[in-house]
Amino acid sequence: MSGADLSGTVPSAVRAAWDSAAARWPVGEGMPQPRWVTRGLPDGPAQAWDALADIIAARAESGPISIYVHLPFCETRCPFCDCHATVAPRTSRDTVDRFLKTLAREVVRWASLPGIGTRRVTTVHFGGGTPLAIGADAFEGVASAIRDAFRTHAGTEWALESTSRLLDEEHLDVLAHLDFTRIHVGVQTLDPAARRTLGRREPPRQVIERIEACLERGWIVSADLLYGLPGQTAEALRSDIAHLTAAGVHGVSLYHLNAGPHNRRFMERSGLGVRDEARLAADFALLVGGASLLESLGYRRNHLTHFALPQDGNLYARHALRGEDLLALGSSADGVFGDYFYRHIEVDRYAGAPRSKPAGAGHPPLAGGGRFTAAEVRARPLVTQLVAAEVRPDTLHERSRAYAAALAEVGLLRPADAGPAGPSGVTWTLTDAGSWFAGAIAAELWDLYRPEA
């Protein structure tokens, strides 16, 4: 990274890996993008639905599936957030109700497909938004509908993303009744001043108390933290990690504060509208310090952003590593069956305009879909493994295996502390520099198998 000084902030080997990667890829690249972002959705909604029906029928004996449910509603819109979400209280309840009716119809349509009902469900993961913002009764109705429609069982992990604000005893009782066992809490920071900047109203002590209440019920609990916040110091991030790990969380995700269309005003107001190389280098140093502390406490990276104790399998985020298809439900949700990917329409169209025919009358409200090309099928295993931070060379195509070895040579992969090793004798995990540049690496990987590459 020309012009960026990391001296004195990160170990020399990490600096060398960063410099090597920065000479090849843009330093500001983010997370790996789904294929539809760069390739679009070749098939329209009806064509995508027909293709999915055929694939699901053909894959009836293909093992377990994971389910993701996107409920995009929040109590308030946090100014820093760049997610696909909308505010429930300021939107008429009619909009929320119409959304839920569309979702209920979608569940029925998927469940009616031959071949899907025979497949056991590994995890049902609710994201958003803040799913509990739709109300406890409505949320229970969605979860119950999914339980009735698909082959969940005693071993299915029911998981939820939430703010600490909605994890009061009433909501915890609802989650316990529904057999939830994993809670992912969007903490972001425990620094009081930073929390006010981010629009978070709960004091830090209450956040920890809510987390402890979840842990007391025997649940797996993980927490999100942001780095790259305005004025954030390494000491502040390390303090956040220390408090969460002392409370007993099983996992911590470290997310770089993203800049996007939904939080542009916040980023500009915070002086982060344009982040130059020096600022990005400072943010990378925050990541290195946080990751180092987590690893010293026994947490290991099992996703680009996530560090976990052994109890936290992070099942939804690692579904592709297990070879599981992903049934996605709800607005803007992305799913995949076999070599076919699909996406839903956004929340306003998903709910349907007032007094109009609901979206997706003959099929779920899809935006469309597409099939991975033969070249992408060969590249996909390594992309998948990079996202899961677990590269298994023996499972890769020869060209991908050589590519991974090159990443290891420059310090973007390193031998894992433990895990299954294939015939090559090595299983690699991502380094901090590898996780930072993973988006750019994945973009290059998709092109690796072009005839001219």
C-alpha positions in Angstrom: 0.0 0.0 0.0 2.0 2.9 -1.2 2.0 5.9 1.0 0.4 4.2 4.0 2.5 3.7 7.1 1.7 0.7 9.3 5.1 0.7 11.1 4.7 0.4 14.8 1.0 -0.7 14.6 1.1 -4.2 13.2 3.7 -7.0 13.1 6.2 -6.9 10.3 4.9 -10.2 8.7 1.4 -8.7 8.6 2.7 -5.5 7.1 4.5 -7.4 4.4 1.3 -9.3 3.5 -0.7 -6.1 3.4 1.9 -4.4 1.1 2.0 -7.4 -1.2 -1.8 -7.4 -1.5 -2.1 -3.7 -1.8 0.3 -3.7 -4.8 -2.2 -6.0 -6.6 -5.7 -5.0 -5.5 -7.6 -1.9 -4.4 -7.3 -1.4 -0.7 -10.8 -0.2 -0.3 -12.5 -3.4 -1.6 -15.2 -4.8 0.6 -16.8 -8.1 1.2 -17.1 -10.7 -1.7 -20.2 -9.9 -3.8 -22.9 -12.4 -4.8 -22.6 -13.4 -8.5 -25.8 -11.4 -9.4 -24.1 -8.2 -8.5 -21.6 -8.4 -11.4 -23.5 -10.8 -13.7 -27.0 -9.7 -13.1 -30.0 -12.0 -13.0 -30.2 -13.7 -16.4 -33.6 -15.3 -15.8 -36.7 -13.5 -15.0 -38.9 -14.4 -11.9 -41.1 -17.0 -13.7 -38.2 -18.6 -15.5 -36.2 -18.7 -12.2 -39.0 -20.3 -10.4 -39.4 -23.0 -13.0 -35.7 -23.7 -12.9 -35.6 -23.9 -9.1 -38.6 -26.3 -9.1 -36.7 -28.7 -11.5 -33.5 -28.4 -9.5 -35.1 -29.0 -6.2 -36.9 -32.1 -7.5 -33.7 -33.5 -8.8 -31.8 -32.8 -5.6 -34.4 -34.3 -3.2 -31.7 -36.7 -1.9 -28.9 -34.1 -1.7 -28.8 -33.9 2.1 -29.7 -31.1 4.5 -30.5 -27.5 3.7 -30.2 -24.2 5.6 -33.0 -21.6 5.7 -32.5 -17.8 5.8 -35.5 -15.5 6.6 -35.1 -11.8 5.9 -37.4 -9.6 8.0 -36.4 -6.1 7.1 -38.1 -4.0 9.8 -36.5 -2.1 12.6 -37.8 0.1 15.5 -35.6 3.0 14.3 -33.2 3.5 11.4 -29.6 3.6 12.8 -27.7 6.3 10.9 -24.6 4.2 10.3 -26.5 1.2 8.9 -26.3 0.2 5.2 -28.6 -2.8 5.4 -31.8 -3.4 3.5 -34.2 -2.3 6.2 -37.1 0.0 6.9 -38.6 1.4 10.1 -41.7 -0.5 11.3 -43.3 2.1 13.7 -43.1 4.9 11.1 -44.5 2.6 8.4 -48.2 1.8 8.7 -48.9 -1.5 10.3 -50.7 -2.3 7.1 -47.4 -2.5 5.2 -45.9 -4.9 7.8 -49.0 -7.0 7.7 -49.0 -7.2 3.9 -45.3 -8.1 4.0 -46.1 -11.0 6.4 -49.0 -12.2 4.2 -46.7 -12.3 1.2 -44.1 -14.2 3.3 -46.7 -16.7 4.4 -47.7 -17.3 0.8 -44.1 -17.7 -0.1 -43.5 -20.3 2.6 -46.5 -22.3 1.2 -45.2 -22.1 -2.3 -41.7 -23.4 -1.5 -43.1 -26.1 0.7 -45.3 -27.4 -2.1 -42.3 -28.1 -4.3 -41.6 -31.9 -4.7 -38.3 -32.7 -3.2 -37.9 -30.0 -0.6 -39.9 -31.6 2.2 -37.6 -34.6 2.4 -34.5 -32.6 3.3 -33.6 -32.0 6.9 -33.0 -28.4 8.0 -29.7 -27.7 9.7 -30.5 -24.1 10.7 -33.2 -21.5 10.4 -31.6 -18.0 10.6 -33.6 -14.8 10.9 -31.9 -11.6 9.8 -32.9 -8.1 9.0 -33.5 -5.5 10.0 -34.3 -6.5 13.5 -36.7 -9.4 13.1 -38.4 -9.0 16.5 -39.5 -5.5 15.5 -42.5 -7.0 13.8 -43.9 -7.9 17.2 -43.6 -11.0 19.3 -46.9 -12.6 18.1 -46.2 -11.9 14.4 -42.7 -13.3 14.8 -44.0 -16.4 16.5 -46.4 -16.9 13.6 -43.5 -16.7 11.0 -41.4 -19.2 12.9 -44.2 -21.6 13.5 -45.2 -21.5 9.8 -41.6 -22.4 8.8 -41.5 -25.2 11.4 -44.7 -26.6 10.0 -43.7 -26.3 6.4 -40.2 -27.8 6.4 -38.4 -30.7 7.9 -37.0 -29.1 11.1 -36.1 -31.4 13.9 -34.7 -31.4 17.5 -31.2 -30.7 16.2 -32.1 -27.7 14.0 -30.4 -24.5 15.2 -32.9 -21.6 15.3 -30.9 -18.4 15.2 -31.8 -14.7 15.4 -30.1 -11.4 14.8 -31.2 -8.7 17.2 -30.3 -5.5 19.0 -29.9 -5.8 22.8 -33.0 -3.5 23.2 -35.3 -6.2 22.0 -33.8 -9.0 24.1 -35.9 -8.3 27.2 -37.4 -11.1 29.3 -40.6 -11.1 27.4 -38.9 -11.6 24.0 -36.5 -14.1 25.5 -39.4 -16.2 26.7 -40.9 -16.1 23.2 -37.6 -17.3 21.7 -37.3 -20.0 24.3 -40.8 -21.2 23.5 -39.8 -21.4 19.8 -36.6 -23.4 20.6 -34.1 -20.7 19.6 -30.6 -21.6 20.5 -28.4 -19.0 18.9 -28.6 -15.2 19.3 -26.4 -12.7 17.3 -26.4 -9.3 19.0 -25.6 -6.1 17.1 -23.6 -4.4 19.8 -21.4 -2.3 17.4 -19.6 -0.6 20.3 -19.8 -0.3 24.1 -18.3 3.2 24.2 -21.0 5.5 25.5 -20.1 8.5 23.2 -19.7 6.3 20.2 -23.1 4.6 20.9 -24.8 8.0 20.9 -23.2 8.8 17.6 -24.5 5.5 16.2 -28.0 6.1 17.5 -27.9 3.3 20.0 -29.9 4.1 23.1 -29.1 1.3 25.6 -26.3 2.0 28.1 -23.4 -0.4 27.9 -24.2 -2.1 31.2 -27.7 -3.0 29.9 -26.2 -4.5 26.7 -24.0 -6.8 28.8 -26.9 -7.7 31.1 -29.1 -8.7 28.1 -26.2 -10.8 26.7 -25.7 -12.5 30.1 -29.5 -13.2 30.2 -29.2 -15.1 26.9 -26.1 -17.0 28.1 -27.9 -18.0 31.3 -30.5 -19.8 29.2 -27.8 -21.9 27.7 -27.8 -20.3 24.2 -24.9 -19.7 21.9 -24.4 -15.9 21.8 -22.3 -13.9 19.4 -21.9 -10.1 19.0 -21.1 -7.7 16.2 -18.5 -5.0 16.7 -17.6 -2.2 14.2 -14.2 -0.9 13.6 -13.3 2.3 11.6 -15.8 4.4 13.7 -15.2 8.1 13.9 -12.5 8.8 16.5 -12.2 5.1 17.5 -9.0 4.0 19.1 -7.3 0.6 19.3 -7.8 0.8 23.1 -11.6 1.4 22.7 -12.0 -1.6 20.4 -9.9 -3.9 22.7 -12.0 -2.7 25.6 -15.2 -3.7 23.8 -13.7 -7.1 23.0 -12.5 -7.6 26.6 -16.0 -6.8 28.1 -17.8 -9.1 25.7 -15.5 -12.0 26.1 -15.5 -11.6 29.8 -19.3 -11.8 29.7 -18.9 -15.2 28.0 -19.9 -14.6 24.4 -19.1 -17.5 22.1 -18.3 -15.4 19.0 -17.4 -11.9 18.0 -17.7 -10.5 14.5 -15.5 -7.6 13.5 -17.1 -5.5 10.7 -15.5 -2.6 8.9 -17.9 0.3 8.9 -19.3 0.1 5.4 -20.0 3.1 3.2 -23.1 2.8 1.0 -26.2 4.5 -0.3 -28.2 4.0 2.9 -25.6 5.7 5.2 -23.9 8.2 2.9 -25.1 11.2 5.0 -23.7 9.7 8.2 -20.4 8.9 6.6 -20.1 12.4 5.2 -21.1 14.0 8.4 -18.5 11.9 10.3 -15.7 12.9 7.9 -15.7 9.4 6.4 -17.1 10.2 3.0 -13.8 9.6 1.4 -11.3 7.3 3.2 -7.8 7.7 1.9 -5.0 5.2 2.1 -3.8 6.5 5.5 -7.3 6.1 7.0 -7.7 2.6 5.6 -4.3 1.6 7.0 -5.4 2.9 10.4 -8.6 0.8 10.1 -6.7 -2.2 9.1 -4.5 -1.8 12.2 -7.6 -1.8 14.3 -8.7 -5.1 12.8 -5.2 -6.6 13.4 -5.3 -5.5 17.1 -8.8 -6.8 17.6 -8.1 -10.1 15.8 -4.9 -10.6 17.8 -6.7 -10.1 21.1 -9.5 -12.5 20.2 -7.1 -15.2 19.0 -5.1 -14.8 22.3 -8.4 -15.6 24.1 -9.0 -18.8 22.2 -11.3 -17.5 19.5 -10.6 -18.6 15.9 -11.8 -17.2 12.6 -14.6 -19.3 11.0 -15.8 -16.6 8.6 -14.3 -13.6 7.0 -15.5 -11.4 9.9 -16.3 -13.9 12.6 -14.1 -15.3 15.5 -15.6 -18.1 17.5 -15.1 -20.5 20.3 -15.7 -24.2 19.4 -19.3 -24.0 20.6 -20.2 -21.4 17.9 -20.5 -23.2 14.6 -21.8 -20.1 12.8 -24.0 -22.5 10.8 -25.8 -20.1 8.5 -22.7 -18.3 7.4 -20.9 -21.6 6.6 -23.7 -23.5 4.9 -21.9 -23.5 1.5 -18.8 -25.0 3.1 -21.0 -28.0 4.2 -22.4 -28.3 0.7 -25.9 -27.3 1.8 -28.4 -25.5 -0.4 -29.8 -22.3 1.0 -33.5 -21.6 1.0 -33.9 -17.9 1.3 -37.2 -16.3 2.2 -38.3 -12.6 2.4 -37.4 -9.4 0.6 -33.9 -9.0 -0.9 -32.9 -12.4 0.3 -30.4 -14.4 -1.8 -30.5 -18.2 -2.0 -28.9 -21.0 -4.0 -29.8 -24.6 -5.0 -27.1 -26.6 -6.7 -25.6 -24.4 -9.3 -28.6 -22.0 -9.4 -28.7 -18.7 -7.5 -31.7 -16.4 -7.0 -32.7 -13.2 -5.4 -35.9 -11.6 -4.1 -37.4 -8.2 -4.8 -37.0 -5.3 -2.4 -39.2 -4.7 0.6 -41.6 -2.1 -0.9 -42.5 -4.3 -3.9 -42.4 -7.4 -1.8 -45.2 -6.1 0.4 -47.1 -4.9 -2.6 -48.6 -1.5 -3.2 -51.8 -0.7 -1.3 -55.0 -2.1 -2.9 -52.9 -3.8 -5.6 -52.4 -7.4 -6.5 -49.7 -8.9 -4.2 -46.3 -9.4 -5.8 -45.5 -12.8 -7.2 -49.0 -14.1 -7.7 -47.9 -17.3 -9.6 -44.6 -17.7 -7.8 -42.6 -16.3 -4.9 -41.7 -12.6 -5.3 -38.3 -13.2 -7.0 -36.3 -10.6 -8.8 -34.8 -13.4 -10.9 -32.0 -16.0 -10.9 -29.2 -17.5 -12.9 -27.0 -20.6 -13.3 -23.3 -20.6 -12.4 -21.3 -21.1 -15.6 -19.0 -24.1 -16.0 -16.0 -21.9 -15.2 -17.7 -20.5 -12.1 -18.5 -24.0 -10.9 -14.8 -24.7 -10.8 -13.9 -21.4 -9.1 -16.8 -21.5 -6.6 -15.3 -24.0 -4.0 -12.3 -21.7 -3.3 -14.5 -18.6 -3.1 -16.8 -20.5 -0.7 -13.9 -21.6 1.4 -12.3 -18.1 1.6 -15.6 -16.7 2.9 -15.7 -19.5 5.5 -12.0 -18.9 6.3 -11.2 -22.6 5.8 -9.3 -23.5 2.6 -9.0 -27.2 2.0 -6.6 -27.7 -1.0 -7.5 -31.3 -1.6 -11.1 -30.3 -2.5 -10.1 -27.7 -5.1 -9.6 -27.7 -8.8 -5.9 -27.8 -9.8 -5.8 -24.1 -10.8 -7.6 -23.0 -7.6 -5.2 -25.1 -5.6 -2.2 -23.3 -7.2 -4.0 -19.9 -6.6 -4.5 -20.7 -2.9 -0.8 -21.7 -2.6 0.2 -18.3 -4.1 -2.0 -16.6 -1.5 -0.3 -18.5 1.3 3.1 -17.7 -0.1 2.5 -13.9 0.3 0.8 -14.3 3.8 -2.9 -14.0 2.9 -3.5 -17.6 4.0 -1.7 -19.5 6.8 -1.8 -23.0 8.1 -4.8 -23.5 10.4 -4.2 -24.3 14.1 -6.4 -27.4 13.7 -8.8 -29.0 11.3 -9.0 -31.7 8.6 -6.0 -31.7 6.3 -6.3 -33.2 2.9 -3.7 -35.1 0.8 -1.8 -31.9 0.3 -1.1 -32.0 4.0 -2.3 -28.4 4.7 -5.6 -26.7 5.6 -5.3 -23.0 5.5 -7.2 -20.2 7.2 -7.3 -16.5 6.3 -4.9 -14.0 7.8 -6.1 -10.5 8.7 -4.7 -9.2 5.4 -6.4 -12.1 3.6 -9.8 -11.2 5.1 -9.3 -7.5 4.3 -8.7 -8.2 0.6 -11.1 -11.2 0.3 -13.6 -9.2 -1.8 -11.0 -8.3 -4.4 -9.6 -11.9 -4.3 -13.0 -13.4 -4.9 -13.7 -11.0 -7.8 -10.4 -12.1 -9.4 -11.2 -15.8 -8.7 -14.5 -15.6 -10.7 -12.4 -14.6 -13.7 -9.7 -17.2 -13.1 -11.1 -19.8 -15.5 -11.9 -17.6 -18.4 -10.3 -19.0 -21.6 -8.0 -16.0 -21.9 -7.1 -16.0 -18.2 
